[in-house]
Amino acid sequence: MSLRIGKVIAVAALSLGAMPAFAFTSIVGQRVYQLNENVFEVVPRGRSRTTDYWCSASEFARRALGAGWRDRVYIVRGYGPSVATGRRTAVQFTLYPDRAGVAPLPPGGIRTGLKPGDSMSISQANGFCEPMPRSF
């Protein structure tokens, strides 16, 4: 009987080890996963605004990675399939563009979308954070 329980535990442990560690859910309801030492991925649960990705990236950078308000968060890869979960849409970010192989875009100008190399200060990106409305 204990051998069977041991096998069940071993199979469960192996299946959990195959998934990236869950980081946390941001204030706007997106999940953030650390992919490696330089890159993290923001994965929405459903339809999301561009600003929600920035908010989630800033919140993760601040709370999990210890970034300061003046530090910058950079897009590594715009919309694409999630490496962490397999969902259709995710965006990857970094605090270290040189380590992640991303050429930062020059500051200034008006940009739309989520383009690799684009960046914001943690403070600016955090300004997009709005809590999800509560259901009654």
LOZAMI-937637 format. One record per residue (C-alpha): residue number from 1; x, y, z; residue in three letters. Coordinates in Angstrom, 1 decimal. Example, Ala and Ser with C-alpha at 12.3 -4.5 7.8 and 13.67 -1.06 7.14 Angstrom:
LOZAMI-937637
@n = 1 X = 12.3 Y = -4.5 Z = 7.8 res = Ala
@n = 2 X = 13.7 Y = -1.1 Z = 7.1 res = Ser
***
This chain:
LOZAMI-937637
@n = 1 X = 0.0 Y = 0.0 Z = 0.0 res = Met
@n = 2 X = 2.8 Y = 2.5 Z = 0.9 res = Ser
@n = 3 X = 4.6 Y = 1.7 Z = -2.4 res = Leu
@n = 4 X = 1.5 Y = 2.8 Z = -4.4 res = Arg
@n = 5 X = 1.2 Y = 6.0 Z = -2.4 res = Ile
@n = 6 X = 4.9 Y = 6.7 Z = -3.1 res = Gly
@n = 7 X = 4.4 Y = 6.3 Z = -6.8 res = Lys
@n = 8 X = 1.4 Y = 8.6 Z = -6.8 res = Val
@n = 9 X = 3.5 Y = 11.2 Z = -4.9 res = Ile
@n = 10 X = 6.4 Y = 10.8 Z = -7.4 res = Ala
@n = 11 X = 4.1 Y = 11.2 Z = -10.4 res = Val
@n = 12 X = 2.5 Y = 14.3 Z = -8.9 res = Ala
@n = 13 X = 5.9 Y = 15.8 Z = -8.1 res = Ala
@n = 14 X = 7.1 Y = 15.3 Z = -11.7 res = Leu
@n = 15 X = 4.1 Y = 16.8 Z = -13.2 res = Ser
@n = 16 X = 4.4 Y = 19.9 Z = -11.0 res = Leu
@n = 17 X = 8.1 Y = 20.2 Z = -11.9 res = Gly
@n = 18 X = 7.3 Y = 20.5 Z = -15.6 res = Ala
@n = 19 X = 5.4 Y = 23.8 Z = -15.1 res = Met
@n = 20 X = 7.1 Y = 27.2 Z = -14.3 res = Pro
@n = 21 X = 6.6 Y = 28.4 Z = -10.8 res = Ala
@n = 22 X = 3.5 Y = 30.6 Z = -10.4 res = Phe
@n = 23 X = 4.6 Y = 34.0 Z = -9.4 res = Ala
@n = 24 X = 1.5 Y = 36.0 Z = -8.5 res = Phe
@n = 25 X = -1.6 Y = 37.6 Z = -9.9 res = Thr
@n = 26 X = -1.4 Y = 41.3 Z = -10.5 res = Ser
@n = 27 X = -3.9 Y = 43.8 Z = -9.4 res = Ile
@n = 28 X = -5.5 Y = 43.8 Z = -12.8 res = Val
@n = 29 X = -5.9 Y = 40.0 Z = -12.8 res = Gly
@n = 30 X = -3.0 Y = 38.9 Z = -15.0 res = Gln
@n = 31 X = -0.5 Y = 36.2 Z = -14.0 res = Arg
@n = 32 X = 3.2 Y = 36.8 Z = -14.1 res = Val
@n = 33 X = 5.8 Y = 34.0 Z = -14.5 res = Tyr
@n = 34 X = 9.6 Y = 34.2 Z = -14.2 res = Gln
@n = 35 X = 10.9 Y = 32.4 Z = -17.3 res = Leu
@n = 36 X = 14.6 Y = 32.7 Z = -16.4 res = Asn
@n = 37 X = 16.9 Y = 35.1 Z = -14.5 res = Glu
@n = 38 X = 16.3 Y = 37.9 Z = -17.0 res = Asn
@n = 39 X = 12.9 Y = 37.5 Z = -18.5 res = Val
@n = 40 X = 9.4 Y = 37.3 Z = -17.1 res = Phe
@n = 41 X = 6.1 Y = 36.8 Z = -18.9 res = Glu
@n = 42 X = 2.7 Y = 38.5 Z = -18.3 res = Val
@n = 43 X = -0.2 Y = 36.2 Z = -19.2 res = Val
@n = 44 X = -3.8 Y = 37.6 Z = -19.2 res = Pro
@n = 45 X = -6.7 Y = 35.5 Z = -18.2 res = Arg
@n = 46 X = -8.9 Y = 36.9 Z = -20.9 res = Gly
@n = 47 X = -9.1 Y = 40.0 Z = -23.0 res = Arg
@n = 48 X = -6.7 Y = 42.7 Z = -21.8 res = Ser
@n = 49 X = -5.8 Y = 46.3 Z = -22.5 res = Arg
@n = 50 X = -2.2 Y = 47.2 Z = -23.5 res = Thr
@n = 51 X = -1.9 Y = 49.2 Z = -20.3 res = Thr
@n = 52 X = -2.7 Y = 46.0 Z = -18.2 res = Asp
@n = 53 X = 0.5 Y = 44.4 Z = -19.4 res = Tyr
@n = 54 X = 2.5 Y = 47.4 Z = -18.4 res = Trp
@n = 55 X = 0.8 Y = 47.5 Z = -15.0 res = Cys
@n = 56 X = 1.4 Y = 43.8 Z = -14.3 res = Ser
@n = 57 X = 5.1 Y = 44.1 Z = -15.4 res = Ala
@n = 58 X = 5.7 Y = 47.0 Z = -13.1 res = Ser
@n = 59 X = 4.0 Y = 45.3 Z = -10.2 res = Glu
@n = 60 X = 6.0 Y = 42.1 Z = -10.6 res = Phe
@n = 61 X = 9.3 Y = 44.1 Z = -11.1 res = Ala
@n = 62 X = 8.7 Y = 46.1 Z = -7.9 res = Arg
@n = 63 X = 7.4 Y = 43.4 Z = -5.6 res = Arg
@n = 64 X = 9.2 Y = 40.2 Z = -6.8 res = Ala
@n = 65 X = 12.4 Y = 41.6 Z = -8.3 res = Leu
@n = 66 X = 12.9 Y = 44.6 Z = -6.0 res = Gly
@n = 67 X = 13.0 Y = 47.2 Z = -8.8 res = Ala
@n = 68 X = 13.0 Y = 50.9 Z = -7.8 res = Gly
@n = 69 X = 10.4 Y = 53.4 Z = -9.1 res = Trp
@n = 70 X = 13.0 Y = 55.0 Z = -11.5 res = Arg
@n = 71 X = 14.1 Y = 51.6 Z = -12.9 res = Asp
@n = 72 X = 12.9 Y = 50.8 Z = -16.4 res = Arg
@n = 73 X = 11.0 Y = 47.7 Z = -17.6 res = Val
@n = 74 X = 11.6 Y = 46.7 Z = -21.2 res = Tyr
@n = 75 X = 9.6 Y = 44.6 Z = -23.6 res = Ile
@n = 76 X = 11.5 Y = 41.5 Z = -24.8 res = Val
@n = 77 X = 8.8 Y = 40.1 Z = -27.0 res = Arg
@n = 78 X = 5.4 Y = 41.6 Z = -27.9 res = Gly
@n = 79 X = 2.2 Y = 39.6 Z = -28.3 res = Tyr
@n = 80 X = 2.9 Y = 35.9 Z = -28.8 res = Gly
@n = 81 X = 2.1 Y = 32.5 Z = -27.3 res = Pro
@n = 82 X = 2.9 Y = 32.0 Z = -23.7 res = Ser
@n = 83 X = 6.0 Y = 30.0 Z = -22.9 res = Val
@n = 84 X = 4.8 Y = 29.4 Z = -19.3 res = Ala
@n = 85 X = 1.2 Y = 28.3 Z = -20.0 res = Thr
@n = 86 X = 0.7 Y = 27.8 Z = -23.7 res = Gly
@n = 87 X = -2.1 Y = 30.4 Z = -23.8 res = Arg
@n = 88 X = -2.4 Y = 32.2 Z = -27.1 res = Arg
@n = 89 X = -1.3 Y = 35.7 Z = -25.9 res = Thr
@n = 90 X = 1.4 Y = 36.8 Z = -23.6 res = Ala
@n = 91 X = 4.1 Y = 39.5 Z = -23.5 res = Val
@n = 92 X = 7.6 Y = 39.1 Z = -22.2 res = Gln
@n = 93 X = 9.5 Y = 41.8 Z = -20.2 res = Phe
@n = 94 X = 12.9 Y = 42.4 Z = -18.6 res = Thr
@n = 95 X = 14.7 Y = 44.8 Z = -16.4 res = Leu
@n = 96 X = 18.0 Y = 44.0 Z = -18.2 res = Tyr
@n = 97 X = 17.7 Y = 44.5 Z = -21.9 res = Pro
@n = 98 X = 21.4 Y = 43.8 Z = -22.6 res = Asp
@n = 99 X = 21.2 Y = 40.4 Z = -20.8 res = Arg
@n = 100 X = 17.9 Y = 39.5 Z = -22.6 res = Ala
@n = 101 X = 19.3 Y = 40.5 Z = -26.0 res = Gly
@n = 102 X = 17.0 Y = 43.4 Z = -26.6 res = Val
@n = 103 X = 18.0 Y = 46.7 Z = -28.1 res = Ala
@n = 104 X = 16.2 Y = 49.5 Z = -26.2 res = Pro
@n = 105 X = 14.2 Y = 51.9 Z = -28.5 res = Leu
@n = 106 X = 15.1 Y = 55.5 Z = -28.1 res = Pro
@n = 107 X = 13.0 Y = 57.4 Z = -25.5 res = Pro
@n = 108 X = 10.3 Y = 59.8 Z = -26.6 res = Gly
@n = 109 X = 7.6 Y = 59.8 Z = -29.2 res = Gly
@n = 110 X = 4.2 Y = 58.2 Z = -29.1 res = Ile
@n = 111 X = 4.1 Y = 54.5 Z = -29.5 res = Arg
@n = 112 X = 1.2 Y = 52.1 Z = -29.8 res = Thr
@n = 113 X = 1.2 Y = 48.4 Z = -29.2 res = Gly
@n = 114 X = 3.9 Y = 46.4 Z = -27.4 res = Leu
@n = 115 X = 7.1 Y = 46.4 Z = -29.4 res = Lys
@n = 116 X = 10.4 Y = 44.8 Z = -28.4 res = Pro
@n = 117 X = 12.8 Y = 47.4 Z = -26.9 res = Gly
@n = 118 X = 10.0 Y = 49.7 Z = -25.8 res = Asp
@n = 119 X = 10.3 Y = 50.7 Z = -22.1 res = Ser
@n = 120 X = 8.7 Y = 52.7 Z = -19.3 res = Met
@n = 121 X = 9.9 Y = 53.6 Z = -15.8 res = Ser
@n = 122 X = 8.4 Y = 51.4 Z = -13.1 res = Ile
@n = 123 X = 6.6 Y = 54.5 Z = -11.8 res = Ser
@n = 124 X = 5.1 Y = 55.3 Z = -15.2 res = Gln
@n = 125 X = 3.9 Y = 51.7 Z = -15.9 res = Ala
@n = 126 X = 2.5 Y = 51.5 Z = -12.4 res = Asn
@n = 127 X = 0.3 Y = 54.5 Z = -13.2 res = Gly
@n = 128 X = -1.7 Y = 52.2 Z = -15.5 res = Phe
@n = 129 X = -2.7 Y = 50.0 Z = -12.6 res = Cys
@n = 130 X = -6.4 Y = 50.0 Z = -11.8 res = Glu
@n = 131 X = -8.0 Y = 47.3 Z = -9.6 res = Pro
@n = 132 X = -10.4 Y = 44.9 Z = -11.3 res = Met
@n = 133 X = -14.0 Y = 45.9 Z = -10.6 res = Pro
@n = 134 X = -15.7 Y = 43.8 Z = -7.9 res = Arg
@n = 135 X = -18.7 Y = 41.7 Z = -8.7 res = Ser
@n = 136 X = -21.8 Y = 42.1 Z = -6.6 res = Phe
***
